Amino acid sequence: MTDSNKPDQNKPDSEFNYDTMTQADFEERLPEIFATHTAGKVSEDPRLQPFLTAHPDAAALVRDLETIAEHARSLFEPVHEPSDDLWAKIQSRLDEPEPNEGAL
């Protein structure tokens, strides 16, 4: 494919022709596809379905990247929220005399 026949990667997403996307186009656009995708999973985007069906390795890569992104997002979620009275309990325990205090 000559450069004059190659899809313009600088075109806005709305002007890009996903039906003629090559593997090289996919690899070049992949970061943008993930960065601009806001609804659902990239792997379920109807514009990409013909390409992903024809390119199972690309489909597997997209699924793997979705899994990695999901796990990365979960790293920022609190695992357990402490109870509202946690600091009060800590303070009351610190204020309690030690059992053997003054026994020396």
Gaussian input, Z-matrix of N, CA and C with variables (Angstrom, degrees):
# hf/3-21g

backbone

0 1
 N
 C     1     B1
 C     2     B2     1     A1
 N     3     B3     2     A2     1     D1
 C     4     B4     3     A3     2     D2
 C     5     B5     4     A4     3     D3
 N     6     B6     5     A5     4     D4
 C     7     B7     6     A6     5     D5
 C     8     B8     7     A7     6     D6
 N     9     B9     8     A8     7     D7
 C    10    B10     9     A9     8     D8
 C    11    B11    10    A10     9     D9
 N    12    B12    11    A11    10    D10
 C    13    B13    12    A12    11    D11
 C    14    B14    13    A13    12    D12
 N    15    B15    14    A14    13    D13
 C    16    B16    15    A15    14    D14
 C    17    B17    16    A16    15    D15
 N    18    B18    17    A17    16    D16
 C    19    B19    18    A18    17    D17
 C    20    B20    19    A19    18    D18
 N    21    B21    20    A20    19    D19
 C    22    B22    21    A21    20    D20
 C    23    B23    22    A22    21    D21
 N    24    B24    23    A23    22    D22
 C    25    B25    24    A24    23    D23
 C    26    B26    25    A25    24    D24
 N    27    B27    26    A26    25    D25
 C    28    B28    27    A27    26    D26
 C    29    B29    28    A28    27    D27
 N    30    B30    29    A29    28    D28
 C    31    B31    30    A30    29    D29
 C    32    B32    31    A31    30    D30
 N    33    B33    32    A32    31    D31
 C    34    B34    33    A33    32    D32
 C    35    B35    34    A34    33    D33
 N    36    B36    35    A35    34    D34
 C    37    B37    36    A36    35    D35
 C    38    B38    37    A37    36    D36
 N    39    B39    38    A38    37    D37
 C    40    B40    39    A39    38    D38
 C    41    B41    40    A40    39    D39
 N    42    B42    41    A41    40    D40
 C    43    B43    42    A42    41    D41
 C    44    B44    43    A43    42    D42
 N    45    B45    44    A44    43    D43
 C    46    B46    45    A45    44    D44
 C    47    B47    46    A46    45    D45
 N    48    B48    47    A47    46    D46
 C    49    B49    48    A48    47    D47
 C    50    B50    49    A49    48    D48
 N    51    B51    50    A50    49    D49
 C    52    B52    51    A51    50    D50
 C    53    B53    52    A52    51    D51
 N    54    B54    53    A53    52    D52
 C    55    B55    54    A54    53    D53
 C    56    B56    55    A55    54    D54
 N    57    B57    56    A56    55    D55
 C    58    B58    57    A57    56    D56
 C    59    B59    58    A58    57    D57
 N    60    B60    59    A59    58    D58
 C    61    B61    60    A60    59    D59
 C    62    B62    61    A61    60    D60
 N    63    B63    62    A62    61    D61
 C    64    B64    63    A63    62    D62
 C    65    B65    64    A64    63    D63
 N    66    B66    65    A65    64    D64
 C    67    B67    66    A66    65    D65
 C    68    B68    67    A67    66    D66
 N    69    B69    68    A68    67    D67
 C    70    B70    69    A69    68    D68
 C    71    B71    70    A70    69    D69
 N    72    B72    71    A71    70    D70
 C    73    B73    72    A72    71    D71
 C    74    B74    73    A73    72    D72
 N    75    B75    74    A74    73    D73
 C    76    B76    75    A75    74    D74
 C    77    B77    76    A76    75    D75
 N    78    B78    77    A77    76    D76
 C    79    B79    78    A78    77    D77
 C    80    B80    79    A79    78    D78
 N    81    B81    80    A80    79    D79
 C    82    B82    81    A81    80    D80
 C    83    B83    82    A82    81    D81
 N    84    B84    83    A83    82    D82
 C    85    B85    84    A84    83    D83
 C    86    B86    85    A85    84    D84
 N    87    B87    86    A86    85    D85
 C    88    B88    87    A87    86    D86
 C    89    B89    88    A88    87    D87
 N    90    B90    89    A89    88    D88
 C    91    B91    90    A90    89    D89
 C    92    B92    91    A91    90    D90
 N    93    B93    92    A92    91    D91
 C    94    B94    93    A93    92    D92
 C    95    B95    94    A94    93    D93
 N    96    B96    95    A95    94    D94
 C    97    B97    96    A96    95    D95
 C    98    B98    97    A97    96    D96
 N    99    B99    98    A98    97    D97
 C   100   B100    99    A99    98    D98
 C   101   B101   100   A100    99    D99
 N   102   B102   101   A101   100   D100
 C   103   B103   102   A102   101   D101
 C   104   B104   103   A103   102   D102
 N   105   B105   104   A104   103   D103
 C   106   B106   105   A105   104   D104
 C   107   B107   106   A106   105   D105
 N   108   B108   107   A107   106   D106
 C   109   B109   108   A108   107   D107
 C   110   B110   109   A109   108   D108
 N   111   B111   110   A110   109   D109
 C   112   B112   111   A111   110   D110
 C   113   B113   112   A112   111   D111
 N   114   B114   113   A113   112   D112
 C   115   B115   114   A114   113   D113
 C   116   B116   115   A115   114   D114
 N   117   B117   116   A116   115   D115
 C   118   B118   117   A117   116   D116
 C   119   B119   118   A118   117   D117
 N   120   B120   119   A119   118   D118
 C   121   B121   120   A120   119   D119
 C   122   B122   121   A121   120   D120
 N   123   B123   122   A122   121   D121
 C   124   B124   123   A123   122   D122
 C   125   B125   124   A124   123   D123
 N   126   B126   125   A125   124   D124
 C   127   B127   126   A126   125   D125
 C   128   B128   127   A127   126   D126
 N   129   B129   128   A128   127   D127
 C   130   B130   129   A129   128   D128
 C   131   B131   130   A130   129   D129
 N   132   B132   131   A131   130   D130
 C   133   B133   132   A132   131   D131
 C   134   B134   133   A133   132   D132
 N   135   B135   134   A134   133   D133
 C   136   B136   135   A135   134   D134
 C   137   B137   136   A136   135   D135
 N   138   B138   137   A137   136   D136
 C   139   B139   138   A138   137   D137
 C   140   B140   139   A139   138   D138
 N   141   B141   140   A140   139   D139
 C   142   B142   141   A141   140   D140
 C   143   B143   142   A142   141   D141
 N   144   B144   143   A143   142   D142
 C   145   B145   144   A144   143   D143
 C   146   B146   145   A145   144   D144
 N   147   B147   146   A146   145   D145
 C   148   B148   147   A147   146   D146
 C   149   B149   148   A148   147   D147
 N   150   B150   149   A149   148   D148
 C   151   B151   150   A150   149   D149
 C   152   B152   151   A151   150   D150
 N   153   B153   152   A152   151   D151
 C   154   B154   153   A153   152   D152
 C   155   B155   154   A154   153   D153
 N   156   B156   155   A155   154   D154
 C   157   B157   156   A156   155   D155
 C   158   B158   157   A157   156   D156
 N   159   B159   158   A158   157   D157
 C   160   B160   159   A159   158   D158
 C   161   B161   160   A160   159   D159
 N   162   B162   161   A161   160   D160
 C   163   B163   162   A162   161   D161
 C   164   B164   163   A163   162   D162
 N   165   B165   164   A164   163   D163
 C   166   B166   165   A165   164   D164
 C   167   B167   166   A166   165   D165
 N   168   B168   167   A167   166   D166
 C   169   B169   168   A168   167   D167
 C   170   B170   169   A169   168   D168
 N   171   B171   170   A170   169   D169
 C   172   B172   171   A171   170   D170
 C   173   B173   172   A172   171   D171
 N   174   B174   173   A173   172   D172
 C   175   B175   174   A174   173   D173
 C   176   B176   175   A175   174   D174
 N   177   B177   176   A176   175   D175
 C   178   B178   177   A177   176   D176
 C   179   B179   178   A178   177   D177
 N   180   B180   179   A179   178   D178
 C   181   B181   180   A180   179   D179
 C   182   B182   181   A181   180   D180
 N   183   B183   182   A182   181   D181
 C   184   B184   183   A183   182   D182
 C   185   B185   184   A184   183   D183
 N   186   B186   185   A185   184   D184
 C   187   B187   186   A186   185   D185
 C   188   B188   187   A187   186   D186
 N   189   B189   188   A188   187   D187
 C   190   B190   189   A189   188   D188
 C   191   B191   190   A190   189   D189
 N   192   B192   191   A191   190   D190
 C   193   B193   192   A192   191   D191
 C   194   B194   193   A193   192   D192
 N   195   B195   194   A194   193   D193
 C   196   B196   195   A195   194   D194
 C   197   B197   196   A196   195   D195
 N   198   B198   197   A197   196   D196
 C   199   B199   198   A198   197   D197
 C   200   B200   199   A199   198   D198
 N   201   B201   200   A200   199   D199
 C   202   B202   201   A201   200   D200
 C   203   B203   202   A202   201   D201
 N   204   B204   203   A203   202   D202
 C   205   B205   204   A204   203   D203
 C   206   B206   205   A205   204   D204
 N   207   B207   206   A206   205   D205
 C   208   B208   207   A207   206   D206
 C   209   B209   208   A208   207   D207
 N   210   B210   209   A209   208   D208
 C   211   B211   210   A210   209   D209
 C   212   B212   211   A211   210   D210
 N   213   B213   212   A212   211   D211
 C   214   B214   213   A213   212   D212
 C   215   B215   214   A214   213   D213
 N   216   B216   215   A215   214   D214
 C   217   B217   216   A216   215   D215
 C   218   B218   217   A217   216   D216
 N   219   B219   218   A218   217   D217
 C   220   B220   219   A219   218   D218
 C   221   B221   220   A220   219   D219
 N   222   B222   221   A221   220   D220
 C   223   B223   222   A222   221   D221
 C   224   B224   223   A223   222   D222
 N   225   B225   224   A224   223   D223
 C   226   B226   225   A225   224   D224
 C   227   B227   226   A226   225   D225
 N   228   B228   227   A227   226   D226
 C   229   B229   228   A228   227   D227
 C   230   B230   229   A229   228   D228
 N   231   B231   230   A230   229   D229
 C   232   B232   231   A231   230   D230
 C   233   B233   232   A232   231   D231
 N   234   B234   233   A233   232   D232
 C   235   B235   234   A234   233   D233
 C   236   B236   235   A235   234   D234
 N   237   B237   236   A236   235   D235
 C   238   B238   237   A237   236   D236
 C   239   B239   238   A238   237   D237
 N   240   B240   239   A239   238   D238
 C   241   B241   240   A240   239   D239
 C   242   B242   241   A241   240   D240
 N   243   B243   242   A242   241   D241
 C   244   B244   243   A243   242   D242
 C   245   B245   244   A244   243   D243
 N   246   B246   245   A245   244   D244
 C   247   B247   246   A246   245   D245
 C   248   B248   247   A247   246   D246
 N   249   B249   248   A248   247   D247
 C   250   B250   249   A249   248   D248
 C   251   B251   250   A250   249   D249
 N   252   B252   251   A251   250   D250
 C   253   B253   252   A252   251   D251
 C   254   B254   253   A253   252   D252
 N   255   B255   254   A254   253   D253
 C   256   B256   255   A255   254   D254
 C   257   B257   256   A256   255   D255
 N   258   B258   257   A257   256   D256
 C   259   B259   258   A258   257   D257
 C   260   B260   259   A259   258   D258
 N   261   B261   260   A260   259   D259
 C   262   B262   261   A261   260   D260
 C   263   B263   262   A262   261   D261
 N   264   B264   263   A263   262   D262
 C   265   B265   264   A264   263   D263
 C   266   B266   265   A265   264   D264
 N   267   B267   266   A266   265   D265
 C   268   B268   267   A267   266   D266
 C   269   B269   268   A268   267   D267
 N   270   B270   269   A269   268   D268
 C   271   B271   270   A270   269   D269
 C   272   B272   271   A271   270   D270
 N   273   B273   272   A272   271   D271
 C   274   B274   273   A273   272   D272
 C   275   B275   274   A274   273   D273
 N   276   B276   275   A275   274   D274
 C   277   B277   276   A276   275   D275
 C   278   B278   277   A277   276   D276
 N   279   B279   278   A278   277   D277
 C   280   B280   279   A279   278   D278
 C   281   B281   280   A280   279   D279
 N   282   B282   281   A281   280   D280
 C   283   B283   282   A282   281   D281
 C   284   B284   283   A283   282   D282
 N   285   B285   284   A284   283   D283
 C   286   B286   285   A285   284   D284
 C   287   B287   286   A286   285   D285
 N   288   B288   287   A287   286   D286
 C   289   B289   288   A288   287   D287
 C   290   B290   289   A289   288   D288
 N   291   B291   290   A290   289   D289
 C   292   B292   291   A291   290   D290
 C   293   B293   292   A292   291   D291
 N   294   B294   293   A293   292   D292
 C   295   B295   294   A294   293   D293
 C   296   B296   295   A295   294   D294
 N   297   B297   296   A296   295   D295
 C   298   B298   297   A297   296   D296
 C   299   B299   298   A298   297   D297
 N   300   B300   299   A299   298   D298
 C   301   B301   300   A300   299   D299
 C   302   B302   301   A301   300   D300
 N   303   B303   302   A302   301   D301
 C   304   B304   303   A303   302   D302
 C   305   B305   304   A304   303   D303
 N   306   B306   305   A305   304   D304
 C   307   B307   306   A306   305   D305
 C   308   B308   307   A307   306   D306
 N   309   B309   308   A308   307   D307
 C   310   B310   309   A309   308   D308
 C   311   B311   310   A310   309   D309

   B1=1.4346
   B2=1.5256
   B3=1.2975
   B4=1.4507
   B5=1.5065
   B6=1.3316
   B7=1.4571
   B8=1.5102
   B9=1.3325
   B10=1.4637
   B11=1.5289
   B12=1.3390
   B13=1.4593
   B14=1.5313
   B15=1.3127
   B16=1.4608
   B17=1.5306
   B18=1.3517
   B19=1.4593
   B20=1.5222
   B21=1.3133
   B22=1.4551
   B23=1.5227
   B24=1.3356
   B25=1.4632
   B26=1.5209
   B27=1.3108
   B28=1.4570
   B29=1.5225
   B30=1.3150
   B31=1.4570
   B32=1.5188
   B33=1.3312
   B34=1.4656
   B35=1.5203
   B36=1.3157
   B37=1.4578
   B38=1.5273
   B39=1.3277
   B40=1.4610
   B41=1.5249
   B42=1.3281
   B43=1.4594
   B44=1.5269
   B45=1.3304
   B46=1.4627
   B47=1.5192
   B48=1.3232
   B49=1.4632
   B50=1.5313
   B51=1.3201
   B52=1.4664
   B53=1.5231
   B54=1.3232
   B55=1.4647
   B56=1.5244
   B57=1.3242
   B58=1.4628
   B59=1.5276
   B60=1.3213
   B61=1.4588
   B62=1.5271
   B63=1.3215
   B64=1.4667
   B65=1.5261
   B66=1.3219
   B67=1.4688
   B68=1.5278
   B69=1.3346
   B70=1.4692
   B71=1.5296
   B72=1.3362
   B73=1.4680
   B74=1.5234
   B75=1.3299
   B76=1.4617
   B77=1.5221
   B78=1.3268
   B79=1.4639
   B80=1.5245
   B81=1.3206
   B82=1.4538
   B83=1.5272
   B84=1.3187
   B85=1.4687
   B86=1.5271
   B87=1.3187
   B88=1.4581
   B89=1.5335
   B90=1.3371
   B91=1.4703
   B92=1.5355
   B93=1.3192
   B94=1.4667
   B95=1.5237
   B96=1.3269
   B97=1.4666
   B98=1.5286
   B99=1.3258
   B100=1.4612
   B101=1.5313
   B102=1.3215
   B103=1.4640
   B104=1.5231
   B105=1.3186
   B106=1.4633
   B107=1.5180
   B108=1.3220
   B109=1.4587
   B110=1.5241
   B111=1.3242
   B112=1.4621
   B113=1.5243
   B114=1.3123
   B115=1.4704
   B116=1.5216
   B117=1.3300
   B118=1.4605
   B119=1.5187
   B120=1.3085
   B121=1.4612
   B122=1.5220
   B123=1.3147
   B124=1.4633
   B125=1.5248
   B126=1.3223
   B127=1.4651
   B128=1.5226
   B129=1.3353
   B130=1.4653
   B131=1.5281
   B132=1.3267
   B133=1.4623
   B134=1.5319
   B135=1.3379
   B136=1.4675
   B137=1.5257
   B138=1.3280
   B139=1.4720
   B140=1.5206
   B141=1.3337
   B142=1.4686
   B143=1.5221
   B144=1.3251
   B145=1.4608
   B146=1.5269
   B147=1.3256
   B148=1.4746
   B149=1.5324
   B150=1.3271
   B151=1.4604
   B152=1.5210
   B153=1.3353
   B154=1.4610
   B155=1.5290
   B156=1.3303
   B157=1.4667
   B158=1.5247
   B159=1.3225
   B160=1.4663
   B161=1.5256
   B162=1.3328
   B163=1.4610
   B164=1.5343
   B165=1.3371
   B166=1.4731
   B167=1.5307
   B168=1.3314
   B169=1.4662
   B170=1.5262
   B171=1.3215
   B172=1.4643
   B173=1.5315
   B174=1.3259
   B175=1.4673
   B176=1.5241
   B177=1.3236
   B178=1.4663
   B179=1.5305
   B180=1.3256
   B181=1.4600
   B182=1.5242
   B183=1.3215
   B184=1.4659
   B185=1.5234
   B186=1.3339
   B187=1.4728
   B188=1.5279
   B189=1.3333
   B190=1.4674
   B191=1.5248
   B192=1.3242
   B193=1.4609
   B194=1.5223
   B195=1.3278
   B196=1.4694
   B197=1.5296
   B198=1.3236
   B199=1.4676
   B200=1.5263
   B201=1.3290
   B202=1.4682
   B203=1.5285
   B204=1.3290
   B205=1.4671
   B206=1.5271
   B207=1.3185
   B208=1.4744
   B209=1.5241
   B210=1.3269
   B211=1.4647
   B212=1.5272
   B213=1.3145
   B214=1.4645
   B215=1.5276
   B216=1.3308
   B217=1.4669
   B218=1.5250
   B219=1.3213
   B220=1.4636
   B221=1.5247
   B222=1.3304
   B223=1.4618
   B224=1.5194
   B225=1.3260
   B226=1.4577
   B227=1.5227
   B228=1.3250
   B229=1.4572
   B230=1.5228
   B231=1.3335
   B232=1.4615
   B233=1.5265
   B234=1.3126
   B235=1.4537
   B236=1.5259
   B237=1.3186
   B238=1.4656
   B239=1.5218
   B240=1.2817
   B241=1.4590
   B242=1.5269
   B243=1.3359
   B244=1.4678
   B245=1.5245
   B246=1.3185
   B247=1.4658
   B248=1.5267
   B249=1.3298
   B250=1.4595
   B251=1.5287
   B252=1.3031
   B253=1.4665
   B254=1.5340
   B255=1.3033
   B256=1.4619
   B257=1.5285
   B258=1.3401
   B259=1.4649
   B260=1.5183
   B261=1.3131
   B262=1.4749
   B263=1.5255
   B264=1.3210
   B265=1.4710
   B266=1.5296
   B267=1.3228
   B268=1.4658
   B269=1.5302
   B270=1.3347
   B271=1.4637
   B272=1.5250
   B273=1.3286
   B274=1.4672
   B275=1.5263
   B276=1.3159
   B277=1.4728
   B278=1.5194
   B279=1.3262
   B280=1.4584
   B281=1.5266
   B282=1.3260
   B283=1.4676
   B284=1.5247
   B285=1.3386
   B286=1.4707
   B287=1.5207
   B288=1.3288
   B289=1.4607
   B290=1.5436
   B291=1.2978
   B292=1.4608
   B293=1.5149
   B294=1.3378
   B295=1.4651
   B296=1.5267
   B297=1.3257
   B298=1.4581
   B299=1.5252
   B300=1.3153
   B301=1.4630
   B302=1.5418
   B303=1.3054
   B304=1.4596
   B305=1.5184
   B306=1.3232
   B307=1.4674
   B308=1.5094
   B309=1.2889
   B310=1.4615
   B311=1.4520
   A1=107.94
   A2=116.70
   A3=120.00
   A4=109.91
   A5=115.78
   A6=120.31
   A7=112.19
   A8=117.32
   A9=119.53
   A10=111.66
   A11=117.39
   A12=121.21
   A13=112.57
   A14=116.29
   A15=120.52
   A16=109.72
   A17=117.35
   A18=119.44
   A19=110.93
   A20=116.56
   A21=122.73
   A22=109.83
   A23=116.44
   A24=120.95
   A25=112.34
   A26=117.25
   A27=120.29
   A28=112.23
   A29=117.15
   A30=120.14
   A31=109.79
   A32=116.51
   A33=118.57
   A34=109.90
   A35=115.65
   A36=122.13
   A37=112.23
   A38=117.15
   A39=120.41
   A40=112.23
   A41=118.26
   A42=121.48
   A43=113.15
   A44=117.43
   A45=120.24
   A46=109.90
   A47=116.96
   A48=122.18
   A49=108.93
   A50=115.55
   A51=120.54
   A52=112.25
   A53=117.33
   A54=120.61
   A55=112.08
   A56=118.08
   A57=120.51
   A58=111.89
   A59=116.86
   A60=121.42
   A61=110.70
   A62=115.24
   A63=122.07
   A64=108.88
   A65=116.29
   A66=120.87
   A67=110.05
   A68=116.57
   A69=120.52
   A70=110.69
   A71=117.46
   A72=121.02
   A73=110.13
   A74=115.50
   A75=121.01
   A76=110.46
   A77=116.56
   A78=120.76
   A79=111.36
   A80=116.76
   A81=120.75
   A82=111.64
   A83=117.44
   A84=121.79
   A85=113.46
   A86=118.59
   A87=121.45
   A88=113.75
   A89=119.68
   A90=117.89
   A91=112.13
   A92=117.11
   A93=121.14
   A94=110.73
   A95=116.85
   A96=120.62
   A97=109.72
   A98=116.92
   A99=120.40
   A100=111.27
   A101=117.08
   A102=120.60
   A103=112.56
   A104=117.09
   A105=119.97
   A106=113.42
   A107=117.77
   A108=120.59
   A109=109.15
   A110=116.97
   A111=119.90
   A112=114.12
   A113=118.47
   A114=119.99
   A115=110.49
   A116=116.59
   A117=120.54
   A118=112.07
   A119=114.27
   A120=120.80
   A121=110.28
   A122=116.07
   A123=121.24
   A124=109.56
   A125=116.78
   A126=120.74
   A127=112.71
   A128=117.30
   A129=120.88
   A130=112.58
   A131=117.42
   A132=121.77
   A133=109.13
   A134=117.73
   A135=120.02
   A136=113.73
   A137=117.87
   A138=119.94
   A139=111.31
   A140=117.19
   A141=121.43
   A142=113.77
   A143=117.58
   A144=120.54
   A145=113.90
   A146=120.10
   A147=118.11
   A148=112.18
   A149=116.38
   A150=119.58
   A151=111.05
   A152=117.48
   A153=120.35
   A154=111.94
   A155=116.70
   A156=120.19
   A157=110.68
   A158=116.22
   A159=121.34
   A160=112.62
   A161=117.20
   A162=121.51
   A163=109.55
   A164=117.18
   A165=120.46
   A166=114.05
   A167=118.19
   A168=119.47
   A169=110.75
   A170=116.81
   A171=120.85
   A172=109.68
   A173=116.86
   A174=120.86
   A175=110.37
   A176=117.07
   A177=121.03
   A178=110.48
   A179=117.06
   A180=121.04
   A181=110.43
   A182=117.60
   A183=121.09
   A184=110.39
   A185=116.89
   A186=119.80
   A187=111.18
   A188=116.63
   A189=120.46
   A190=111.02
   A191=117.26
   A192=120.93
   A193=111.35
   A194=117.10
   A195=120.54
   A196=110.59
   A197=116.70
   A198=121.24
   A199=110.42
   A200=116.84
   A201=121.15
   A202=110.07
   A203=117.15
   A204=121.05
   A205=110.84
   A206=116.44
   A207=120.26
   A208=111.10
   A209=116.43
   A210=120.47
   A211=111.00
   A212=117.40
   A213=120.43
   A214=110.33
   A215=117.37
   A216=120.31
   A217=110.87
   A218=116.96
   A219=120.07
   A220=112.16
   A221=118.07
   A222=120.65
   A223=111.67
   A224=116.94
   A225=121.11
   A226=112.80
   A227=116.65
   A228=120.57
   A229=109.19
   A230=117.01
   A231=118.17
   A232=110.28
   A233=115.63
   A234=120.72
   A235=109.74
   A236=115.65
   A237=120.37
   A238=108.81
   A239=116.23
   A240=121.15
   A241=108.86
   A242=118.16
   A243=119.25
   A244=110.03
   A245=115.39
   A246=119.75
   A247=109.60
   A248=115.31
   A249=121.12
   A250=112.54
   A251=116.84
   A252=119.24
   A253=113.03
   A254=117.82
   A255=121.41
   A256=111.83
   A257=117.40
   A258=119.15
   A259=111.34
   A260=117.41
   A261=120.13
   A262=110.07
   A263=117.39
   A264=120.61
   A265=111.04
   A266=116.23
   A267=119.84
   A268=109.88
   A269=116.02
   A270=119.97
   A271=111.39
   A272=117.97
   A273=119.89
   A274=111.01
   A275=117.61
   A276=120.20
   A277=111.02
   A278=116.83
   A279=120.13
   A280=111.15
   A281=116.90
   A282=121.84
   A283=112.83
   A284=117.71
   A285=120.39
   A286=109.58
   A287=117.94
   A288=119.92
   A289=109.14
   A290=115.22
   A291=119.96
   A292=108.15
   A293=118.96
   A294=121.98
   A295=113.53
   A296=119.22
   A297=121.66
   A298=111.82
   A299=117.12
   A300=120.82
   A301=108.80
   A302=116.65
   A303=121.26
   A304=113.10
   A305=120.15
   A306=121.79
   A307=111.15
   A308=120.57
   A309=121.81
   A310=112.60
   D1=128.14
   D2=179.56
   D3=-79.98
   D4=163.24
   D5=-179.69
   D6=-60.73
   D7=-31.60
   D8=-179.41
   D9=-72.05
   D10=-22.58
   D11=178.82
   D12=-93.39
   D13=-12.12
   D14=-176.51
   D15=-74.98
   D16=136.29
   D17=177.20
   D18=-59.71
   D19=142.09
   D20=-179.45
   D21=-75.53
   D22=113.24
   D23=-178.26
   D24=-71.99
   D25=-12.92
   D26=179.83
   D27=-89.01
   D28=-2.47
   D29=178.06
   D30=-67.47
   D31=144.29
   D32=173.48
   D33=-59.67
   D34=155.93
   D35=-177.40
   D36=-52.15
   D37=-38.46
   D38=-177.23
   D39=-68.01
   D40=-20.78
   D41=-179.41
   D42=-98.70
   D43=-10.43
   D44=-177.19
   D45=-75.55
   D46=137.67
   D47=-179.54
   D48=-95.57
   D49=99.94
   D50=179.98
   D51=-69.54
   D52=-21.01
   D53=-178.69
   D54=-69.95
   D55=-24.28
   D56=-179.45
   D57=-108.76
   D58=14.04
   D59=-177.03
   D60=-66.04
   D61=133.65
   D62=175.89
   D63=-97.43
   D64=172.70
   D65=176.78
   D66=-59.52
   D67=-41.53
   D68=178.89
   D69=-64.03
   D70=-41.26
   D71=177.18
   D72=-60.82
   D73=-44.05
   D74=-179.58
   D75=-59.98
   D76=-48.83
   D77=-179.02
   D78=-61.57
   D79=-37.80
   D80=-179.54
   D81=-72.52
   D82=-35.85
   D83=-176.92
   D84=-89.64
   D85=-11.56
   D86=-173.44
   D87=-53.82
   D88=-47.62
   D89=178.53
   D90=-58.78
   D91=-41.84
   D92=179.57
   D93=-66.18
   D94=-39.24
   D95=179.81
   D96=-59.68
   D97=-46.10
   D98=179.81
   D99=-69.53
   D100=-39.12
   D101=-176.62
   D102=-67.90
   D103=-32.72
   D104=-175.44
   D105=-99.89
   D106=-6.32
   D107=-178.37
   D108=-78.22
   D109=121.92
   D110=-174.37
   D111=-116.37
   D112=-19.83
   D113=-175.65
   D114=-120.07
   D115=123.15
   D116=176.84
   D117=70.89
   D118=-161.11
   D119=-178.22
   D120=-96.52
   D121=146.91
   D122=176.12
   D123=-59.63
   D124=-38.83
   D125=-178.53
   D126=-64.44
   D127=-16.46
   D128=179.89
   D129=-103.37
   D130=4.08
   D131=179.94
   D132=-66.17
   D133=120.27
   D134=-177.25
   D135=-60.43
   D136=-28.25
   D137=178.84
   D138=-65.38
   D139=-28.99
   D140=-176.18
   D141=-93.72
   D142=-11.91
   D143=-173.68
   D144=-55.59
   D145=-47.63
   D146=179.34
   D147=-60.10
   D148=-42.08
   D149=-179.55
   D150=-66.31
   D151=-47.17
   D152=-177.82
   D153=-66.01
   D154=-32.73
   D155=176.46
   D156=-66.61
   D157=-39.41
   D158=-179.22
   D159=-78.61
   D160=-17.95
   D161=-177.06
   D162=-128.95
   D163=82.71
   D164=-176.47
   D165=-60.73
   D166=-30.79
   D167=177.82
   D168=-66.89
   D169=-38.82
   D170=177.44
   D171=-66.56
   D172=-39.58
   D173=178.40
   D174=-62.94
   D175=-41.23
   D176=178.62
   D177=-65.61
   D178=-39.44
   D179=177.91
   D180=-62.49
   D181=-44.14
   D182=179.33
   D183=-61.45
   D184=-44.55
   D185=178.59
   D186=-62.27
   D187=-41.66
   D188=178.36
   D189=-62.72
   D190=-43.40
   D191=179.35
   D192=-65.52
   D193=-36.47
   D194=175.98
   D195=-62.90
   D196=-42.13
   D197=179.01
   D198=-64.24
   D199=-44.68
   D200=179.08
   D201=-61.63
   D202=-44.33
   D203=-179.71
   D204=-63.58
   D205=-40.19
   D206=178.94
   D207=-63.29
   D208=-43.70
   D209=178.95
   D210=-67.62
   D211=-37.64
   D212=178.60
   D213=-64.30
   D214=-42.03
   D215=177.51
   D216=-61.40
   D217=-37.65
   D218=-177.69
   D219=-67.93
   D220=-20.19
   D221=178.18
   D222=-66.20
   D223=-23.35
   D224=-178.35
   D225=-93.84
   D226=-3.94
   D227=178.41
   D228=-88.47
   D229=135.24
   D230=178.34
   D231=-64.85
   D232=136.97
   D233=179.98
   D234=-76.32
   D235=-41.30
   D236=-177.56
   D237=-149.08
   D238=126.80
   D239=176.20
   D240=-87.04
   D241=128.81
   D242=177.53
   D243=-68.25
   D244=154.68
   D245=-179.98
   D246=-66.68
   D247=158.17
   D248=-177.96
   D249=-61.74
   D250=-29.68
   D251=-176.65
   D252=-98.45
   D253=17.72
   D254=-178.08
   D255=-57.20
   D256=-49.24
   D257=-176.76
   D258=-66.16
   D259=-34.78
   D260=177.40
   D261=-64.57
   D262=-40.78
   D263=178.49
   D264=-65.08
   D265=-41.73
   D266=179.01
   D267=-62.20
   D268=-46.64
   D269=-179.12
   D270=-61.74
   D271=-42.95
   D272=-179.53
   D273=-64.70
   D274=-35.84
   D275=177.35
   D276=-68.35
   D277=-36.80
   D278=178.59
   D279=-68.84
   D280=-31.04
   D281=-179.29
   D282=-78.01
   D283=-17.66
   D284=179.83
   D285=-70.27
   D286=138.42
   D287=176.73
   D288=-69.61
   D289=148.53
   D290=177.79
   D291=-71.33
   D292=146.27
   D293=-174.99
   D294=-57.94
   D295=-36.04
   D296=-176.35
   D297=-103.35
   D298=15.38
   D299=-177.40
   D300=-67.18
   D301=131.23
   D302=179.81
   D303=82.90
   D304=2.59
   D305=-178.11
   D306=-83.41
   D307=-6.80
   D308=-177.95
   D309=-76.96

